[in-house]
Amino acid sequence: MAILSSKAGCVGIFSNTRFIRNELEKRRDLLYQIAYSWCHDTALADDLVQETMLKALKNAKQLKNPDAIRGWLSKILANCWYDYLRRRKETVDLDNLPYEEFVHERDTNDRQDIVDRVRQSIGKLPVAQRQVITLVDLAGFSYAEIAEILEIPIGTVMSRICRARKALKKSLADYDPRHDVIRARIRRVK
């Protein structure tokens, strides 16, 4: 690493690193939620976030626009996720993996049942659809931002969102007729 001779240059790098650290503290929970929604494994989600944080700190000087940090961190997280998928030894098609249902021994209220059912339905989606649906509905990114984060055309984002929402609607439609709330809670973002 080259040592900068000007004091202003050093202050710029150090203040950017400090800014990144503060932002990472603020955004860690959201990064974890996104990672968990993609992999459904608490340890792996934590590892992905940790790797994202390390890469963000290491490459702090690459962030030119502080307003773009949310997308920048999400792009790093997506790249960490892709790296993990490439390193996996298994050759199972991820789109065909079944989602393991969690058994709750205690009675849950209706709202928790709905949340659990939606999470299970999202977990059954193919990884690519799961990524876009969580980036839109959990993280609140626009389609254009998602296209940039995942490095795919915006049309692909739109078609994945459409297919994911149709699958969720079908999966949740027969859940329980008493709970019409389920259909109303699937947010439409255009």
N, C-alpha and C positions, 0 to 999 in steps of 0.2 A: 504494500500500500504506500503510495507516495505521501510524503509529509508536506502539508501546505505551509508556505512561508508567511502568508498574510494572516494576521489575526482575524480579520473579517471572515475569511474562508473557513477557519477552524470553528469560529462561533456558529457559522451557518450549519455546518455538519453536526455539531453538538446540539444545537437547538432543534434541528430536524429529528435527531435521535430522541431527544427528550419529548418532542411532540408525538413521535411514533409510540413511545412507551406509554404516554398518557392515553392516547387513542386506543392502544391495545388493551389497557386496563378497562376502558369504557366499553369496548366492543367484544371482549372475550366471550361473554355469555351468548351473544348473538352468533358469533362464529361457531361456538360449541353446538348451539341449536341447529344450525345449518349442517354442520358436519354429522351430527347424530341423525338428522333426518335423511342423510344420504346413506349412512352405513349401518344404522341401528345397532351399534356396538359402543358402549360407553367408553371403554378403554381406547378403542380405535379413534373415536371422535376426539377424545382428549389428546391423543398422540398427534392427530392431524392439526388441531389447533395449536399445540405446542410447536410443531414444525412450521406452521404458518407464522407464528410469532417470531421464531428464530430467523426465518428468511426475511421477514419484514424488517427486523432490526439490522440484519446483515446488509440489506439493500436499501436502507433508509434514504440514501442519497438519490435513489432512482425516482422517489416521489417528488415530482416538480410542483404539483398543485395540491395543497393540503385539503382542498374541498373534495378531491377525488379519492380520499383515503378509504372510504367505505367500499367502493368498487375495486380499488387496488388490493385491499386485504382479501376480498372475496375471490378475486382472480388468483391470488397466491394460494388460498385454501383449495380452490378448484384444481389447481395444478398439483398440489400435494395429494389430493384425492386421486387424480389421474395417475400420478406416479405410483401410488399404492396399488391401484388396480393393475398396472403394468407389471409390478413386482410379484404379484400373487402367483403362486405356483400352480394353482388349480386352473383347469381349462373349462370350467363350467360356464355356460352362457348365463350372464347375470340377469338377463331378462326373464329367465325361466326359474330363478331361485324362489322357493316358497318362503313366505314370511312366517317366522315362528310367533305363534300367538302366546301372549303372556296370560297366565292364569292368576286371577285375583281370588284369594280365599275370603277376603272380607267383602261385605256388601258395599257397593259404591252408589253414589247418588246418580240421578239421570244425567246430569251434566258431565260427570266423569266418564260415564258409559259412552256418551257421545264423543268425548275427546279420545277415549281409547279406540273406539271404532274408526274414527277418522284417521288416527295414527296407524292403525293396522291396515286400513285401505291404502294409505299413502305408502306404507311399507311394501305392499304388494305390487306397486307400480314398477315398471322398468327403471333402472338407475337414471337414464337420461330424462325421463319424464319426472321422476322424483326431484331431480336437481332443479328443473325449471319451475315446478310448482312451488317448491320451498323458497326459491329465490324471489318469486313474485309475491306469494302469500305470507311467508314468514318474514323475509327480509325487506320486502317492499320495493324491490328493484323494478325499473321499467324494462320493457322488452328489449329496448336498445342497449341498456346497461347489461342485461343478461347475455345478449349476443356478443358483446365485447368481453365479458368475463369468461364465458365458455368458448369463445372463439368459433362461433357458429353463425350462420346467416340469421337475420331476424325472422325470416319466414320459417326456418326450422324451429326457432323458439315458439312461434305462434302455433305451429302444427303440434309440437310436443305439449304445449299448454292445452290445446283443444283435446287431444287424445287423453291426456291425464284427467281433465275435468269430466270427459265422457265416462272414463273408467271409474272415477270416484262417484259420479252420479249413479251409475249402474250398481256399484258395490254398496252404496249407502241407501239406495231406494227401497230395498226390501228389509231394511234393518228392523224397524218397528213403526207401524203406521201411526201410533200415538205421537211419535216424535217427528212431526213435520218440520221441526226446528232444524233438523240435520240439513235438509235441502236448502234452507235459507242461509245457513252458515257458510256454505261454499261461496266464497267471494268471487265475483267476476271483476276482472281488471282488463280494461281495453287499452 
